[in-house]
């Protein structure tokens, strides 16, 4: 249980900073982090981190499909986490 929480915290921090790094690289017209990588981070449990990074850095918020997919992933992950904690606790 403790390991799961640590892994989720790490993947969410990674997702948050990945969005910030991608935004900075976009502004400098440098090599970018592929969207499939950002989606993969979100799907691996980092949905909240990617979602927070998206709005904190105002990055990819005009891409409707990206906003919708990340929002749905985050909501599903929060629901699973709630149910998991409710059943375990």
CORWO-V428508 format. One record per residue. RES is the residue in one letter. SS is DSSP state (2 for helix, 1 for strand, 0 for the rest). Layout:
{{RES;SS} {RES;SS}}
This chain:
{{X;0} {X;2} {X;2} {X;2} {X;2} {X;2} {X;2} {X;2} {X;2} {X;2} {X;2} {X;2} {X;2} {X;2} {X;2} {X;2} {X;2} {X;2} {X;2} {X;2} {X;2} {X;2} {X;2} {X;2} {X;2} {X;2} {X;2} {X;0} {X;0} {X;0} {X;0} {X;0} {X;0} {X;0} {X;2} {X;2} {X;2} {X;2} {X;2} {X;2} {X;2} {X;2} {X;2} {X;2} {X;2} {X;2} {X;2} {X;2} {X;2} {X;2} {X;2} {X;2} {X;2} {X;2} {X;2} {X;2} {X;0} {X;0} {X;0} {X;0} {X;0} {X;0} {X;0} {X;2} {X;2} {X;2} {X;2} {X;2} {X;2} {X;2} {X;2} {X;2} {X;2} {X;2} {X;2} {X;2} {X;2} {X;2} {X;2} {X;2} {X;2} {X;2} {X;2} {X;2} {X;2} {X;2} {X;2} {X;2} {X;0}}
